Each structure stands twice: as C-alpha cells, then as structure tokens.
Amino acid sequence: MPDDSYMLLSFINTKLRDEYASLGAFCADYGCPRELIEEKLAAIGYFYDEARNAFR
C-alpha cells in the first residue's frame, strides 16, 4: 500500500470502485486498521462517504 497520502487516496478509491463493496471489506483483505487509513486521509481533507463507497 502506498505511503504517500495522495497515492493512498488514489489506490484506495480505485480498489473501492473496482473490487470492494465497503471500506471494511478492503481493510479486512489488506489487514490494515480502518482508523489508520481514515486518519491519514483526513489529514489531507478526505473523508469516507459510505453512500458513494469512496473518499471525498
């Protein structure tokens, strides 16, 4: 998984769009804490939108 926040944003949104029905499912497969991803992306102004299944 990318270390850079903006690369992480792109990577996760692509995975959510193409492969995963939820952030929880993505985190379960990748073995990463959801809180860690949400904190890292919140730091650059992006928050998970469940209805869209994407960070916006």
mmCIF file of the N, C-alpha and C atoms, coordinates in Angstrom:
data_MODEL
# 
_entry.id   MODEL 
# 
loop_
_atom_site.group_PDB 
_atom_site.id 
_atom_site.type_symbol 
_atom_site.label_atom_id 
_atom_site.label_alt_id 
_atom_site.label_comp_id 
_atom_site.label_asym_id 
_atom_site.label_entity_id 
_atom_site.label_seq_id 
_atom_site.pdbx_PDB_ins_code 
_atom_site.Cartn_x 
_atom_site.Cartn_y 
_atom_site.Cartn_z 
_atom_site.occupancy 
_atom_site.B_iso_or_equiv 
_atom_site.pdbx_formal_charge 
_atom_site.auth_seq_id 
_atom_site.auth_comp_id 
_atom_site.auth_asym_id 
_atom_site.auth_atom_id 
_atom_site.pdbx_PDB_model_num 
ATOM 1   N N  . MET A 1 1  ? 0.844   -1.166 0.000  1.00 0.00 ? 1  MET A N  1 
ATOM 2   C CA . MET A 1 1  ? 0.000   0.000  0.000  1.00 0.00 ? 1  MET A CA 1 
ATOM 3   C C  . MET A 1 1  ? 0.898   1.241  0.000  1.00 0.00 ? 1  MET A C  1 
ATOM 4   N N  . PRO A 1 2  ? 0.531   2.253  -0.770 1.00 0.00 ? 2  PRO A N  1 
ATOM 5   C CA . PRO A 1 2  ? 1.366   3.457  -0.864 1.00 0.00 ? 2  PRO A CA 1 
ATOM 6   C C  . PRO A 1 2  ? 1.509   4.194  0.470  1.00 0.00 ? 2  PRO A C  1 
ATOM 7   N N  . ASP A 1 3  ? 2.671   4.770  0.686  1.00 0.00 ? 3  ASP A N  1 
ATOM 8   C CA . ASP A 1 3  ? 2.955   5.565  1.889  1.00 0.00 ? 3  ASP A CA 1 
ATOM 9   C C  . ASP A 1 3  ? 2.465   7.003  1.737  1.00 0.00 ? 3  ASP A C  1 
ATOM 10  N N  . ASP A 1 4  ? 2.593   7.543  0.544  1.00 0.00 ? 4  ASP A N  1 
ATOM 11  C CA . ASP A 1 4  ? 2.169   8.911  0.268  1.00 0.00 ? 4  ASP A CA 1 
ATOM 12  C C  . ASP A 1 4  ? 0.643   9.001  0.362  1.00 0.00 ? 4  ASP A C  1 
ATOM 13  N N  . SER A 1 5  ? 0.139   10.000 1.070  1.00 0.00 ? 5  SER A N  1 
ATOM 14  C CA . SER A 1 5  ? -1.303  10.141 1.303  1.00 0.00 ? 5  SER A CA 1 
ATOM 15  C C  . SER A 1 5  ? -2.103  10.267 0.018  1.00 0.00 ? 5  SER A C  1 
ATOM 16  N N  . TYR A 1 6  ? -1.604  11.024 -0.937 1.00 0.00 ? 6  TYR A N  1 
ATOM 17  C CA . TYR A 1 6  ? -2.349  11.212 -2.189 1.00 0.00 ? 6  TYR A CA 1 
ATOM 18  C C  . TYR A 1 6  ? -2.334  9.949  -3.060 1.00 0.00 ? 6  TYR A C  1 
ATOM 19  N N  . MET A 1 7  ? -1.238  9.232  -3.029 1.00 0.00 ? 7  MET A N  1 
ATOM 20  C CA . MET A 1 7  ? -1.186  7.954  -3.743 1.00 0.00 ? 7  MET A CA 1 
ATOM 21  C C  . MET A 1 7  ? -2.104  6.938  -3.055 1.00 0.00 ? 7  MET A C  1 
ATOM 22  N N  . LEU A 1 8  ? -2.137  6.979  -1.737 1.00 0.00 ? 8  LEU A N  1 
ATOM 23  C CA . LEU A 1 8  ? -3.021  6.095  -0.971 1.00 0.00 ? 8  LEU A CA 1 
ATOM 24  C C  . LEU A 1 8  ? -4.479  6.392  -1.311 1.00 0.00 ? 8  LEU A C  1 
ATOM 25  N N  . LEU A 1 9  ? -4.832  7.653  -1.396 1.00 0.00 ? 9  LEU A N  1 
ATOM 26  C CA . LEU A 1 9  ? -6.188  8.064  -1.763 1.00 0.00 ? 9  LEU A CA 1 
ATOM 27  C C  . LEU A 1 9  ? -6.577  7.476  -3.116 1.00 0.00 ? 9  LEU A C  1 
ATOM 28  N N  . SER A 1 10 ? -5.728  7.627  -4.096 1.00 0.00 ? 10 SER A N  1 
ATOM 29  C CA . SER A 1 10 ? -5.993  7.107  -5.436 1.00 0.00 ? 10 SER A CA 1 
ATOM 30  C C  . SER A 1 10 ? -6.099  5.580  -5.421 1.00 0.00 ? 10 SER A C  1 
ATOM 31  N N  . PHE A 1 11 ? -5.180  4.935  -4.744 1.00 0.00 ? 11 PHE A N  1 
ATOM 32  C CA . PHE A 1 11 ? -5.155  3.479  -4.658 1.00 0.00 ? 11 PHE A CA 1 
ATOM 33  C C  . PHE A 1 11 ? -6.438  2.949  -4.018 1.00 0.00 ? 11 PHE A C  1 
ATOM 34  N N  . ILE A 1 12 ? -6.809  3.498  -2.873 1.00 0.00 ? 12 ILE A N  1 
ATOM 35  C CA . ILE A 1 12 ? -7.987  3.007  -2.160 1.00 0.00 ? 12 ILE A CA 1 
ATOM 36  C C  . ILE A 1 12 ? -9.264  3.296  -2.937 1.00 0.00 ? 12 ILE A C  1 
ATOM 37  N N  . ASN A 1 13 ? -9.412  4.493  -3.477 1.00 0.00 ? 13 ASN A N  1 
ATOM 38  C CA . ASN A 1 13 ? -10.631 4.787  -4.239 1.00 0.00 ? 13 ASN A CA 1 
ATOM 39  C C  . ASN A 1 13 ? -10.766 3.886  -5.467 1.00 0.00 ? 13 ASN A C  1 
ATOM 40  N N  . THR A 1 14 ? -9.668  3.570  -6.093 1.00 0.00 ? 14 THR A N  1 
ATOM 41  C CA . THR A 1 14 ? -9.712  2.650  -7.233 1.00 0.00 ? 14 THR A CA 1 
ATOM 42  C C  . THR A 1 14 ? -10.145 1.260  -6.783 1.00 0.00 ? 14 THR A C  1 
ATOM 43  N N  . LYS A 1 15 ? -9.558  0.780  -5.699 1.00 0.00 ? 15 LYS A N  1 
ATOM 44  C CA . LYS A 1 15 ? -9.925  -0.540 -5.172 1.00 0.00 ? 15 LYS A CA 1 
ATOM 45  C C  . LYS A 1 15 ? -11.392 -0.568 -4.753 1.00 0.00 ? 15 LYS A C  1 
ATOM 46  N N  . LEU A 1 16 ? -11.862 0.487  -4.096 1.00 0.00 ? 16 LEU A N  1 
ATOM 47  C CA . LEU A 1 16 ? -13.260 0.543  -3.663 1.00 0.00 ? 16 LEU A CA 1 
ATOM 48  C C  . LEU A 1 16 ? -14.198 0.556  -4.870 1.00 0.00 ? 16 LEU A C  1 
ATOM 49  N N  . ARG A 1 17 ? -13.819 1.279  -5.886 1.00 0.00 ? 17 ARG A N  1 
ATOM 50  C CA . ARG A 1 17 ? -14.656 1.351  -7.090 1.00 0.00 ? 17 ARG A CA 1 
ATOM 51  C C  . ARG A 1 17 ? -14.695 0.008  -7.823 1.00 0.00 ? 17 ARG A C  1 
ATOM 52  N N  . ASP A 1 18 ? -13.535 -0.628 -7.963 1.00 0.00 ? 18 ASP A N  1 
ATOM 53  C CA . ASP A 1 18 ? -13.426 -1.810 -8.821 1.00 0.00 ? 18 ASP A CA 1 
ATOM 54  C C  . ASP A 1 18 ? -13.597 -3.160 -8.125 1.00 0.00 ? 18 ASP A C  1 
ATOM 55  N N  . GLU A 1 19 ? -13.270 -3.233 -6.824 1.00 0.00 ? 19 GLU A N  1 
ATOM 56  C CA . GLU A 1 19 ? -13.191 -4.546 -6.195 1.00 0.00 ? 19 GLU A CA 1 
ATOM 57  C C  . GLU A 1 19 ? -13.932 -4.717 -4.873 1.00 0.00 ? 19 GLU A C  1 
ATOM 58  N N  . TYR A 1 20 ? -14.191 -3.650 -4.144 1.00 0.00 ? 20 TYR A N  1 
ATOM 59  C CA . TYR A 1 20 ? -14.721 -3.792 -2.795 1.00 0.00 ? 20 TYR A CA 1 
ATOM 60  C C  . TYR A 1 20 ? -16.024 -3.023 -2.603 1.00 0.00 ? 20 TYR A C  1 
ATOM 61  N N  . ALA A 1 21 ? -16.959 -3.649 -1.896 1.00 0.00 ? 21 ALA A N  1 
ATOM 62  C CA . ALA A 1 21 ? -18.266 -3.039 -1.632 1.00 0.00 ? 21 ALA A CA 1 
ATOM 63  C C  . ALA A 1 21 ? -18.228 -2.098 -0.435 1.00 0.00 ? 21 ALA A C  1 
ATOM 64  N N  . SER A 1 22 ? -17.128 -2.132 0.335  1.00 0.00 ? 22 SER A N  1 
ATOM 65  C CA . SER A 1 22 ? -17.033 -1.260 1.509  1.00 0.00 ? 22 SER A CA 1 
ATOM 66  C C  . SER A 1 22 ? -15.577 -1.090 1.937  1.00 0.00 ? 22 SER A C  1 
ATOM 67  N N  . LEU A 1 23 ? -15.352 -0.055 2.722  1.00 0.00 ? 23 LEU A N  1 
ATOM 68  C CA . LEU A 1 23 ? -14.016 0.174  3.273  1.00 0.00 ? 23 LEU A CA 1 
ATOM 69  C C  . LEU A 1 23 ? -13.648 -0.951 4.238  1.00 0.00 ? 23 LEU A C  1 
ATOM 70  N N  . GLY A 1 24 ? -14.630 -1.436 4.983  1.00 0.00 ? 24 GLY A N  1 
ATOM 71  C CA . GLY A 1 24 ? -14.390 -2.546 5.911  1.00 0.00 ? 24 GLY A CA 1 
ATOM 72  C C  . GLY A 1 24 ? -13.885 -3.796 5.210  1.00 0.00 ? 24 GLY A C  1 
ATOM 73  N N  . ALA A 1 25 ? -14.467 -4.122 4.069  1.00 0.00 ? 25 ALA A N  1 
ATOM 74  C CA . ALA A 1 25 ? -14.041 -5.289 3.296  1.00 0.00 ? 25 ALA A CA 1 
ATOM 75  C C  . ALA A 1 25 ? -12.610 -5.101 2.782  1.00 0.00 ? 25 ALA A C  1 
ATOM 76  N N  . PHE A 1 26 ? -12.297 -3.900 2.310  1.00 0.00 ? 26 PHE A N  1 
ATOM 77  C CA . PHE A 1 26 ? -10.935 -3.594 1.851  1.00 0.00 ? 26 PHE A CA 1 
ATOM 78  C C  . PHE A 1 26 ? -9.941  -3.793 2.990  1.00 0.00 ? 26 PHE A C  1 
ATOM 79  N N  . CYS A 1 27 ? -10.244 -3.220 4.150  1.00 0.00 ? 27 CYS A N  1 
ATOM 80  C CA . CYS A 1 27 ? -9.337  -3.302 5.300  1.00 0.00 ? 27 CYS A CA 1 
ATOM 81  C C  . CYS A 1 27 ? -9.156  -4.744 5.769  1.00 0.00 ? 27 CYS A C  1 
ATOM 82  N N  . ALA A 1 28 ? -10.216 -5.523 5.729  1.00 0.00 ? 28 ALA A N  1 
ATOM 83  C CA . ALA A 1 28 ? -10.123 -6.928 6.135  1.00 0.00 ? 28 ALA A CA 1 
ATOM 84  C C  . ALA A 1 28 ? -9.174  -7.699 5.216  1.00 0.00 ? 28 ALA A C  1 
ATOM 85  N N  . ASP A 1 29 ? -9.274  -7.475 3.922  1.00 0.00 ? 29 ASP A N  1 
ATOM 86  C CA . ASP A 1 29 ? -8.396  -8.170 2.971  1.00 0.00 ? 29 ASP A CA 1 
ATOM 87  C C  . ASP A 1 29 ? -6.955  -7.724 3.080  1.00 0.00 ? 29 ASP A C  1 
ATOM 88  N N  . TYR A 1 30 ? -6.740  -6.437 3.314  1.00 0.00 ? 30 TYR A N  1 
ATOM 89  C CA . TYR A 1 30 ? -5.379  -5.900 3.366  1.00 0.00 ? 30 TYR A CA 1 
ATOM 90  C C  . TYR A 1 30 ? -4.778  -5.935 4.769  1.00 0.00 ? 30 TYR A C  1 
ATOM 91  N N  . GLY A 1 31 ? -5.596  -6.288 5.769  1.00 0.00 ? 31 GLY A N  1 
ATOM 92  C CA . GLY A 1 31 ? -5.096  -6.387 7.137  1.00 0.00 ? 31 GLY A CA 1 
ATOM 93  C C  . GLY A 1 31 ? -4.627  -5.070 7.712  1.00 0.00 ? 31 GLY A C  1 
ATOM 94  N N  . CYS A 1 32 ? -5.317  -3.996 7.357  1.00 0.00 ? 32 CYS A N  1 
ATOM 95  C CA . CYS A 1 32 ? -4.929  -2.682 7.861  1.00 0.00 ? 32 CYS A CA 1 
ATOM 96  C C  . CYS A 1 32 ? -6.088  -2.083 8.666  1.00 0.00 ? 32 CYS A C  1 
ATOM 97  N N  . PRO A 1 33 ? -5.764  -1.394 9.742  1.00 0.00 ? 33 PRO A N  1 
ATOM 98  C CA . PRO A 1 33 ? -6.815  -0.780 10.557 1.00 0.00 ? 33 PRO A CA 1 
ATOM 99  C C  . PRO A 1 33 ? -7.524  0.354  9.804  1.00 0.00 ? 33 PRO A C  1 
ATOM 100 N N  . ARG A 1 34 ? -8.823  0.296  9.791  1.00 0.00 ? 34 ARG A N  1 
ATOM 101 C CA . ARG A 1 34 ? -9.638  1.315  9.121  1.00 0.00 ? 34 ARG A CA 1 
ATOM 102 C C  . ARG A 1 34 ? -9.325  2.707  9.677  1.00 0.00 ? 34 ARG A C  1 
ATOM 103 N N  . GLU A 1 35 ? -9.161  2.787  10.998 1.00 0.00 ? 35 GLU A N  1 
ATOM 104 C CA . GLU A 1 35 ? -8.901  4.076  11.650 1.00 0.00 ? 35 GLU A CA 1 
ATOM 105 C C  . GLU A 1 35 ? -7.626  4.721  11.124 1.00 0.00 ? 35 GLU A C  1 
ATOM 106 N N  . LEU A 1 36 ? -6.618  3.904  10.874 1.00 0.00 ? 36 LEU A N  1 
ATOM 107 C CA . LEU A 1 36 ? -5.340  4.416  10.367 1.00 0.00 ? 36 LEU A CA 1 
ATOM 108 C C  . LEU A 1 36 ? -5.519  5.048  8.986  1.00 0.00 ? 36 LEU A C  1 
ATOM 109 N N  . ILE A 1 37 ? -6.247  4.381  8.120  1.00 0.00 ? 37 ILE A N  1 
ATOM 110 C CA . ILE A 1 37 ? -6.496  4.915  6.775  1.00 0.00 ? 37 ILE A CA 1 
ATOM 111 C C  . ILE A 1 37 ? -7.319  6.194  6.866  1.00 0.00 ? 37 ILE A C  1 
ATOM 112 N N  . GLU A 1 38 ? -8.382  6.165  7.671  1.00 0.00 ? 38 GLU A N  1 
ATOM 113 C CA . GLU A 1 38 ? -9.238  7.342  7.792  1.00 0.00 ? 38 GLU A CA 1 
ATOM 114 C C  . GLU A 1 38 ? -8.480  8.535  8.370  1.00 0.00 ? 38 GLU A C  1 
ATOM 115 N N  . GLU A 1 39 ? -7.612  8.304  9.347  1.00 0.00 ? 39 GLU A N  1 
ATOM 116 C CA . GLU A 1 39 ? -6.809  9.394  9.918  1.00 0.00 ? 39 GLU A CA 1 
ATOM 117 C C  . GLU A 1 39 ? -5.847  9.973  8.886  1.00 0.00 ? 39 GLU A C  1 
ATOM 118 N N  . LYS A 1 40 ? -5.177  9.094  8.172  1.00 0.00 ? 40 LYS A N  1 
ATOM 119 C CA . LYS A 1 40 ? -4.190  9.552  7.185  1.00 0.00 ? 40 LYS A CA 1 
ATOM 120 C C  . LYS A 1 40 ? -4.854  10.373 6.085  1.00 0.00 ? 40 LYS A C  1 
ATOM 121 N N  . LEU A 1 41 ? -6.030  9.946  5.607  1.00 0.00 ? 41 LEU A N  1 
ATOM 122 C CA . LEU A 1 41 ? -6.702  10.673 4.536  1.00 0.00 ? 41 LEU A CA 1 
ATOM 123 C C  . LEU A 1 41 ? -7.437  11.911 5.057  1.00 0.00 ? 41 LEU A C  1 
ATOM 124 N N  . ALA A 1 42 ? -7.874  11.886 6.307  1.00 0.00 ? 42 ALA A N  1 
ATOM 125 C CA . ALA A 1 42 ? -8.494  13.069 6.906  1.00 0.00 ? 42 ALA A CA 1 
ATOM 126 C C  . ALA A 1 42 ? -7.469  14.200 7.012  1.00 0.00 ? 42 ALA A C  1 
ATOM 127 N N  . ALA A 1 43 ? -6.216  13.832 7.217  1.00 0.00 ? 43 ALA A N  1 
ATOM 128 C CA . ALA A 1 43 ? -5.145  14.827 7.329  1.00 0.00 ? 43 ALA A CA 1 
ATOM 129 C C  . ALA A 1 43 ? -4.969  15.634 6.037  1.00 0.00 ? 43 ALA A C  1 
ATOM 130 N N  . ILE A 1 44 ? -5.414  15.084 4.903  1.00 0.00 ? 44 ILE A N  1 
ATOM 131 C CA . ILE A 1 44 ? -5.334  15.821 3.633  1.00 0.00 ? 44 ILE A CA 1 
ATOM 132 C C  . ILE A 1 44 ? -6.726  16.254 3.165  1.00 0.00 ? 44 ILE A C  1 
ATOM 133 N N  . GLY A 1 45 ? -7.705  16.142 4.080  1.00 0.00 ? 45 GLY A N  1 
ATOM 134 C CA . GLY A 1 45 ? -9.033  16.674 3.784  1.00 0.00 ? 45 GLY A CA 1 
ATOM 135 C C  . GLY A 1 45 ? -10.019 15.726 3.130  1.00 0.00 ? 45 GLY A C  1 
ATOM 136 N N  . TYR A 1 46 ? -9.767  14.429 3.192  1.00 0.00 ? 46 TYR A N  1 
ATOM 137 C CA . TYR A 1 46 ? -10.670 13.452 2.577  1.00 0.00 ? 46 TYR A CA 1 
ATOM 138 C C  . TYR A 1 46 ? -11.305 12.562 3.639  1.00 0.00 ? 46 TYR A C  1 
ATOM 139 N N  . PHE A 1 47 ? -12.594 12.314 3.473  1.00 0.00 ? 47 PHE A N  1 
ATOM 140 C CA . PHE A 1 47 ? -13.357 11.519 4.432  1.00 0.00 ? 47 PHE A CA 1 
ATOM 141 C C  . PHE A 1 47 ? -14.155 10.470 3.681  1.00 0.00 ? 47 PHE A C  1 
ATOM 142 N N  . TYR A 1 48 ? -14.341 9.315  4.311  1.00 0.00 ? 48 TYR A N  1 
ATOM 143 C CA . TYR A 1 48 ? -15.059 8.206  3.674  1.00 0.00 ? 48 TYR A CA 1 
ATOM 144 C C  . TYR A 1 48 ? -16.549 8.503  3.600  1.00 0.00 ? 48 TYR A C  1 
ATOM 145 N N  . ASP A 1 49 ? -17.102 8.360  2.421  1.00 0.00 ? 49 ASP A N  1 
ATOM 146 C CA . ASP A 1 49 ? -18.535 8.532  2.172  1.00 0.00 ? 49 ASP A CA 1 
ATOM 147 C C  . ASP A 1 49 ? -19.100 7.143  1.894  1.00 0.00 ? 49 ASP A C  1 
ATOM 148 N N  . GLU A 1 50 ? -19.828 6.597  2.879  1.00 0.00 ? 50 GLU A N  1 
ATOM 149 C CA . GLU A 1 50 ? -20.372 5.238  2.729  1.00 0.00 ? 50 GLU A CA 1 
ATOM 150 C C  . GLU A 1 50 ? -21.321 5.113  1.563  1.00 0.00 ? 50 GLU A C  1 
ATOM 151 N N  . ALA A 1 51 ? -22.143 6.133  1.332  1.00 0.00 ? 51 ALA A N  1 
ATOM 152 C CA . ALA A 1 51 ? -23.118 6.077  0.245  1.00 0.00 ? 51 ALA A CA 1 
ATOM 153 C C  . ALA A 1 51 ? -22.449 5.952  -1.119 1.00 0.00 ? 51 ALA A C  1 
ATOM 154 N N  . ARG A 1 52 ? -21.307 6.584  -1.270 1.00 0.00 ? 52 ARG A N  1 
ATOM 155 C CA . ARG A 1 52 ? -20.562 6.525  -2.537 1.00 0.00 ? 52 ARG A CA 1 
ATOM 156 C C  . ARG A 1 52 ? -19.460 5.487  -2.525 1.00 0.00 ? 52 ARG A C  1 
ATOM 157 N N  . ASN A 1 53 ? -19.174 4.926  -1.337 1.00 0.00 ? 53 ASN A N  1 
ATOM 158 C CA . ASN A 1 53 ? -18.093 3.985  -1.171 1.00 0.00 ? 53 ASN A CA 1 
ATOM 159 C C  . ASN A 1 53 ? -16.776 4.548  -1.717 1.00 0.00 ? 53 ASN A C  1 
ATOM 160 N N  . ALA A 1 54 ? -16.480 5.768  -1.279 1.00 0.00 ? 54 ALA A N  1 
ATOM 161 C CA . ALA A 1 54 ? -15.265 6.444  -1.745 1.00 0.00 ? 54 ALA A CA 1 
ATOM 162 C C  . ALA A 1 54 ? -14.878 7.531  -0.752 1.00 0.00 ? 54 ALA A C  1 
ATOM 163 N N  . PHE A 1 55 ? -13.620 7.896  -0.820 1.00 0.00 ? 55 PHE A N  1 
ATOM 164 C CA . PHE A 1 55 ? -13.151 9.048  -0.040 1.00 0.00 ? 55 PHE A CA 1 
ATOM 165 C C  . PHE A 1 55 ? -13.372 10.289 -0.889 1.00 0.00 ? 55 PHE A C  1 
ATOM 166 N N  . ARG A 1 56 ? -13.975 11.280 -0.282 1.00 0.00 ? 56 ARG A N  1 
ATOM 167 C CA . ARG A 1 56 ? -14.271 12.550 -0.969 1.00 0.00 ? 56 ARG A CA 1 
ATOM 168 C C  . ARG A 1 56 ? -13.789 13.701 -0.130 1.00 0.00 ? 56 ARG A C  1 
# 
